[in-house]
Amino acid sequence: MPRSTSAASDRGTPLGRPRDPSLDVAILDAARSLLIEQGYQGMSLQGVARRAGVHMPAIYRRWRTKADMVISVVFPDEAEPLELPGNLRGDVRMFVDSALREFVDPATRAAAPGLMSEALSDPEIRDRLEGRLVPFAQGLRQVIDQAVARGEVKRRDIKRFQLLVPVLVGSVIQLEVRTNTPIDDKLVDDLTDFLLGGMGCATKAQR
């Protein structure tokens, strides 16, 4: 799930003059730098506007709230597809590695606690965050379907494998947001084996 700050959210954009994409990039870059410097609670839309050299209407034409903007910074719409090796352990390992590296990003670490708090009180923010998980969840479901077709997973076990997404995301948040665990191949391997072991798969031999 590699990131890019090349696009902003289209939510709430009024009809009229087309937006300037370069301005979107400047605003998101300013928001990202302030998020890292000041944390989620410390940054403000006014501060972003000053850093980007724009007026507040330019901000509100693009984002409804600070949380809305921060989601565009740390969980952009665009993501590069993963190159999967084509076996269950290898494919799941790619998703584990991608998730860990997304949350190790300093902006994501700074944003995650505040966004989770905002999601509890703002249904629209919760829906946007959940929407960012949809492609990730769909990709993992496709991995499982392909593993079933190869005979690596029994069809009766598909429901159990649906737990991979919430368990993986929860594990990554604990490791990278709460404890800042350094990422290396051993961590990726260990988390992959832990997840698949919980699904009843013995996969270490596939390394």
C-alpha positions as CSV (number, residue, x, y, z in Angstrom):
1,M,0.0,0.0,0.0
2,P,2.6,2.6,-1.0
3,R,1.6,6.2,-0.5
4,S,1.5,9.3,-2.6
5,T,0.4,12.9,-1.8
6,S,-0.4,13.7,-5.4
7,A,-4.2,13.7,-5.1
8,A,-6.6,15.3,-2.6
9,S,-10.1,14.1,-1.7
10,D,-12.9,15.2,-4.0
11,R,-15.4,15.2,-1.1
12,G,-17.4,18.3,-0.9
13,T,-15.9,20.0,-4.0
14,P,-18.4,22.4,-5.5
15,L,-19.2,22.8,-9.2
16,G,-17.4,25.6,-10.9
17,R,-13.8,26.4,-11.8
18,P,-11.6,23.3,-11.9
19,R,-9.2,22.9,-9.0
20,D,-5.5,23.4,-9.5
21,P,-3.8,20.0,-8.9
22,S,-0.5,21.7,-8.0
23,L,-2.3,23.6,-5.2
24,D,-3.7,20.3,-3.9
25,V,-0.1,18.9,-3.8
26,A,1.2,22.1,-2.0
27,I,-1.6,21.9,0.6
28,L,-1.1,18.2,1.3
29,D,2.7,18.6,1.5
30,A,2.2,21.4,4.0
31,A,-0.3,19.3,6.0
32,R,2.1,16.3,6.0
33,S,5.0,18.4,7.3
34,L,3.0,20.0,10.1
35,L,1.5,16.7,11.1
36,I,5.0,15.3,11.6
37,E,6.3,18.4,13.3
38,Q,3.3,19.2,15.6
39,G,1.3,16.0,15.8
40,Y,-2.4,15.5,15.1
41,Q,-3.6,17.7,18.0
42,G,-1.1,20.4,17.3
43,M,-1.7,21.0,13.6
44,S,-4.6,23.1,12.4
45,L,-6.2,23.9,9.1
46,Q,-5.2,27.6,9.6
47,G,-1.6,26.5,10.1
48,V,-1.7,24.4,6.9
49,A,-3.1,27.3,5.0
50,R,-0.2,29.5,6.2
51,R,2.4,26.9,5.4
52,A,1.0,26.3,1.9
53,G,0.5,30.1,1.3
54,V,-3.2,29.8,0.5
55,H,-6.4,31.3,1.9
56,M,-8.8,29.3,4.1
57,P,-11.5,29.0,1.3
58,A,-9.0,27.0,-0.7
59,I,-8.8,24.5,2.2
60,Y,-12.6,24.3,2.7
61,R,-13.2,23.7,-1.0
62,R,-11.2,20.5,-0.6
63,W,-11.7,19.2,2.9
64,R,-14.5,19.6,5.4
65,T,-12.4,19.1,8.6
66,K,-8.9,18.5,9.7
67,A,-9.5,14.8,10.0
68,D,-10.8,14.8,6.4
69,M,-7.6,16.4,5.2
70,V,-5.3,14.1,7.3
71,I,-6.9,11.0,5.8
72,S,-6.0,12.4,2.3
73,V,-2.4,12.8,3.6
74,V,-1.8,9.4,5.2
75,F,-4.3,7.2,3.4
76,P,-4.4,8.5,-0.2
77,D,-6.8,7.1,-2.8
78,E,-4.1,6.0,-5.2
79,A,-1.9,3.0,-4.4
80,E,0.4,0.8,-6.4
81,P,-0.6,-2.8,-6.9
82,L,1.4,-5.4,-5.0
83,E,3.5,-7.9,-7.0
84,L,2.4,-11.2,-5.5
85,P,4.5,-14.4,-5.8
86,G,1.5,-16.7,-6.2
87,N,1.5,-18.8,-3.1
88,L,-0.4,-18.3,0.1
89,R,2.5,-17.5,2.5
90,G,4.3,-15.3,0.0
91,D,1.1,-13.4,-0.9
92,V,0.1,-12.8,2.7
93,R,3.6,-11.8,3.5
94,M,3.5,-9.1,0.9
95,F,0.3,-7.7,2.5
96,V,1.9,-7.8,6.0
97,D,5.0,-6.0,4.7
98,S,2.9,-3.4,2.9
99,A,0.7,-2.7,6.0
100,L,3.7,-2.4,8.3
101,R,5.5,0.0,6.0
102,E,2.4,2.2,5.7
103,F,2.1,2.6,9.4
104,V,5.8,3.1,10.0
105,D,5.5,6.3,8.1
106,P,6.0,9.2,10.6
107,A,2.9,11.1,9.3
108,T,0.7,7.9,9.7
109,R,2.1,7.3,13.2
110,A,1.3,10.9,14.2
111,A,-2.2,10.8,12.7
112,A,-3.5,7.3,13.7
113,P,-4.5,8.0,17.3
114,G,-6.3,11.2,16.5
115,L,-8.1,9.7,13.5
116,M,-9.3,6.8,15.5
117,S,-10.6,9.1,18.2
118,E,-12.4,11.3,15.6
119,A,-13.9,8.2,14.0
120,L,-15.7,7.4,17.2
121,S,-17.7,10.6,17.1
122,D,-17.9,11.3,13.4
123,P,-19.6,8.7,11.2
124,E,-18.3,10.3,8.0
125,I,-14.7,10.1,9.1
126,R,-15.3,6.5,10.2
127,D,-16.8,5.7,6.8
128,R,-13.8,7.3,5.0
129,L,-11.3,5.3,7.1
130,E,-13.2,2.1,6.5
131,G,-13.3,2.9,2.8
132,R,-9.5,3.0,2.8
133,L,-9.5,-0.6,4.0
134,V,-11.8,-1.9,1.2
135,P,-9.1,-2.4,-1.5
136,F,-6.8,-4.0,1.1
137,A,-9.5,-6.3,2.2
138,Q,-10.5,-7.1,-1.4
139,G,-6.9,-7.9,-2.2
140,L,-6.6,-10.4,0.7
141,R,-9.9,-12.0,-0.2
142,Q,-8.6,-12.5,-3.7
143,V,-5.4,-14.1,-2.3
144,I,-7.6,-16.5,-0.3
145,D,-9.8,-17.4,-3.3
146,Q,-6.6,-18.1,-5.3
147,A,-5.2,-20.2,-2.4
148,V,-8.5,-22.2,-2.4
149,A,-8.2,-22.8,-6.2
150,R,-4.6,-24.1,-5.7
151,G,-5.7,-26.3,-2.8
152,E,-3.7,-24.5,-0.2
153,V,-6.9,-23.5,1.8
154,K,-10.0,-25.6,2.2
155,R,-13.2,-23.8,1.1
156,R,-14.8,-24.5,4.4
157,D,-12.1,-22.4,6.1
158,I,-12.8,-19.2,4.1
159,K,-14.8,-17.6,6.9
160,R,-12.0,-18.0,9.3
161,F,-9.6,-16.4,6.9
162,Q,-11.8,-13.3,6.8
163,L,-10.3,-12.5,10.2
164,L,-7.0,-11.8,8.5
165,V,-7.8,-8.1,7.8
166,P,-8.9,-6.9,11.3
167,V,-6.3,-9.0,13.0
168,L,-3.5,-7.8,10.7
169,V,-4.6,-4.1,11.0
170,G,-4.8,-4.4,14.8
171,S,-1.4,-6.0,15.0
172,V,0.2,-3.4,12.8
173,I,-1.3,-0.5,14.8
174,Q,0.0,-2.0,18.0
175,L,3.4,-2.6,16.6
176,E,4.0,0.6,14.7
177,V,1.7,3.2,16.2
178,R,1.9,2.3,19.9
179,T,5.4,0.7,20.3
180,N,7.3,2.0,17.2
181,T,8.7,-1.5,16.5
182,P,11.5,-1.4,13.9
183,I,10.6,-3.2,10.7
184,D,12.9,-6.0,9.4
185,D,12.5,-9.3,7.5
186,K,12.2,-11.2,10.8
187,L,9.3,-9.1,12.0
188,V,7.5,-9.5,8.7
189,D,8.1,-13.3,8.7
190,D,7.1,-13.7,12.3
191,L,3.9,-11.7,11.9
192,T,3.0,-13.6,8.7
193,D,3.6,-17.0,10.4
194,F,1.6,-15.9,13.5
195,L,-1.4,-14.8,11.3
196,L,-1.3,-17.9,9.2
197,G,-0.7,-20.1,12.2
198,G,-3.8,-18.7,13.7
199,M,-5.7,-19.7,10.6
200,G,-4.4,-23.2,11.0
201,C,-1.8,-23.1,8.2
202,A,1.8,-24.4,8.6
203,T,3.7,-22.3,6.0
204,K,7.3,-21.9,7.2
205,A,8.4,-24.5,4.7
206,Q,7.3,-22.2,1.9
207,R,9.9,-19.6,2.7
